[in-house]
């Protein structure tokens, strides 16, 4: 009888332990996803305007203030559409140019490796990656292509200021 309760207690402890581990994993992943969303939202001045925030404010306003808000919302949407068109043209132009930075370091005879890097919004990781890339032994035999899915002047400046390897960047 004693062994039965002992095994039962051991099983109960292991179940509790696994429930705690799974719960902590879920909480961590939810927190990490929320942190990513906040970092994207805080640094996305070039992204389209979020109209849902404005529409939530309409619930407690008078008719006159609603009309004023709608006019300002329409104006901001027009501005955002022109901004979006500007960025579309910018991306199209940059992709068409195919400009290579540090082209004096590039030679088809000595280039053995092509490294394609997908860049998102985390500039800190990109800086660390570029610092680590400088320490690679065969980096002088490489061409590095940075592909962006987000327009950020800081990221663009960071990529264009690389001097130790030939660099192309596309969107």
C-alpha positions as CSV (number, residue, x, y, z in Angstrom):
1,X,0.0,0.0,0.0
2,X,2.8,2.4,0.8
3,X,4.4,1.9,-2.6
4,X,1.1,2.6,-4.3
5,X,0.9,6.0,-2.7
6,X,4.5,6.7,-3.3
7,X,4.2,6.1,-7.0
8,X,1.0,8.0,-7.1
9,X,2.7,11.0,-5.5
10,X,5.7,10.8,-7.9
11,X,3.3,10.7,-10.9
12,X,1.4,13.7,-9.5
13,X,4.6,15.7,-9.0
14,X,5.8,15.0,-12.5
15,X,2.4,16.0,-14.0
16,X,2.5,19.3,-12.0
17,X,6.1,19.9,-13.1
18,X,5.2,19.4,-16.8
19,X,2.1,21.7,-16.4
20,X,4.4,24.4,-14.9
21,X,7.0,24.0,-17.7
22,X,4.3,24.2,-20.5
23,X,2.7,27.2,-18.8
24,X,6.0,29.0,-18.5
25,X,6.8,28.2,-22.2
26,X,3.5,29.6,-23.3
27,X,3.9,32.7,-21.2
28,X,7.4,33.3,-22.5
29,X,6.4,32.9,-26.1
30,X,3.4,35.3,-25.6
31,X,5.6,37.8,-23.9
32,X,8.2,37.5,-26.6
33,X,5.7,38.0,-29.4
34,X,4.2,41.0,-27.6
35,X,7.6,42.5,-27.2
36,X,8.3,42.1,-30.9
37,X,5.1,43.7,-31.8
38,X,5.8,46.7,-29.5
39,X,9.3,47.1,-31.0
40,X,7.9,47.0,-34.5
41,X,5.1,49.4,-33.5
42,X,7.4,51.9,-31.8
43,X,9.9,52.0,-34.7
44,X,7.5,51.9,-37.6
45,X,7.1,55.6,-38.4
46,X,7.2,54.7,-42.1
47,X,4.5,52.2,-41.9
48,X,0.9,53.0,-43.0
49,X,-1.3,54.8,-40.5
50,X,-3.4,52.6,-38.2
51,X,-7.0,53.7,-38.7
52,X,-8.4,51.3,-36.0
53,X,-7.0,53.5,-33.3
54,X,-8.8,56.5,-34.6
55,X,-12.1,54.7,-35.0
56,X,-12.1,53.5,-31.4
57,X,-12.0,57.2,-30.3
58,X,-15.3,57.9,-32.1
59,X,-17.5,56.2,-29.5
60,X,-17.6,59.1,-27.0
61,X,-17.5,62.2,-29.3
62,X,-20.1,64.6,-30.4
63,X,-21.2,64.9,-34.0
64,X,-19.1,68.0,-34.8
65,X,-16.0,66.5,-33.3
66,X,-16.6,63.2,-35.2
67,X,-16.8,65.2,-38.5
68,X,-13.5,66.9,-37.6
69,X,-11.9,63.6,-36.8
70,X,-13.1,62.1,-40.0
71,X,-11.7,65.0,-42.1
72,X,-8.3,64.7,-40.3
73,X,-8.5,60.9,-40.8
74,X,-9.2,61.3,-44.5
75,X,-6.3,63.8,-44.8
76,X,-3.9,61.4,-43.0
77,X,-5.0,58.5,-45.2
78,X,-4.4,60.6,-48.3
79,X,-1.0,61.6,-47.0
80,X,-0.3,57.9,-46.2
81,X,-1.3,56.8,-49.6
82,X,1.2,59.3,-51.1
83,X,3.8,58.1,-48.6
84,X,3.2,54.5,-49.6
85,X,3.5,55.4,-53.3
86,X,6.7,57.2,-52.6
87,X,8.1,54.2,-50.8
88,X,7.0,51.9,-53.5
89,X,8.8,54.0,-56.1
90,X,11.9,54.2,-53.8
91,X,12.0,50.4,-53.5
92,X,11.5,49.9,-57.2
93,X,14.2,52.4,-58.0
94,X,16.7,50.9,-55.6
95,X,16.0,47.3,-56.8
96,X,16.5,48.4,-60.4
97,X,19.8,50.2,-59.7
98,X,21.5,47.1,-58.2
99,X,24.3,49.4,-56.9
100,X,27.2,47.6,-55.4
101,X,29.0,49.3,-52.5
102,X,32.8,48.6,-52.3
103,X,32.9,47.4,-55.9
104,X,36.7,47.9,-55.9
105,X,36.8,44.8,-53.5
106,X,34.8,42.7,-55.9
107,X,36.3,40.4,-58.5
108,X,34.6,37.5,-60.2
109,X,37.8,35.6,-60.0
110,X,38.3,36.0,-56.2
111,X,34.7,35.8,-55.1
112,X,33.9,32.3,-53.9
113,X,30.9,32.9,-51.6
114,X,27.7,34.9,-51.8
115,X,26.0,35.5,-48.5
116,X,22.4,36.6,-48.6
117,X,21.1,38.2,-45.4
118,X,17.5,38.9,-44.7
119,X,17.1,42.0,-42.5
120,X,14.1,42.8,-40.4
121,X,13.6,45.5,-37.9
122,X,16.2,44.5,-35.2
123,X,19.1,46.9,-35.9
124,X,21.0,45.8,-32.7
125,X,21.2,42.2,-34.1
126,X,22.3,43.5,-37.5
127,X,25.1,45.5,-35.9
128,X,26.3,42.5,-34.0
129,X,26.1,40.4,-37.1
130,X,28.2,42.8,-39.1
131,X,30.8,43.0,-36.3
132,X,31.0,39.2,-36.3
133,X,31.2,39.2,-40.1
134,X,34.4,41.2,-40.0
135,X,36.0,38.4,-38.0
136,X,35.2,35.7,-40.6
137,X,38.4,34.5,-42.2
138,X,37.2,34.2,-45.8
139,X,35.1,37.3,-45.8
140,X,37.4,38.9,-48.4
141,X,36.3,36.2,-50.9
142,X,32.6,37.0,-50.4
143,X,29.8,39.1,-51.7
144,X,27.2,40.1,-49.1
145,X,23.6,40.8,-50.3
146,X,21.3,42.4,-47.7
147,X,17.6,42.0,-48.4
148,X,15.2,44.3,-46.5
149,X,11.5,44.0,-45.8
150,X,11.3,47.2,-43.9
151,X,12.4,50.7,-44.8
152,X,14.5,52.3,-42.1
153,X,17.2,55.0,-42.6
154,X,19.3,53.7,-39.8
155,X,19.4,50.2,-41.2
156,X,20.2,51.6,-44.7
157,X,23.0,53.7,-43.3
158,X,24.4,50.8,-41.4
159,X,24.5,48.6,-44.5
160,X,25.9,51.3,-46.8
161,X,28.7,52.1,-44.3
162,X,30.2,48.6,-44.5
163,X,33.8,48.9,-45.9
164,X,35.4,45.5,-45.6
165,X,33.4,43.5,-48.2
166,X,31.4,44.2,-51.4
167,X,27.8,44.8,-50.5
168,X,24.5,45.0,-52.4
169,X,21.2,45.6,-50.9
170,X,17.7,44.9,-52.2
171,X,14.2,45.2,-50.9
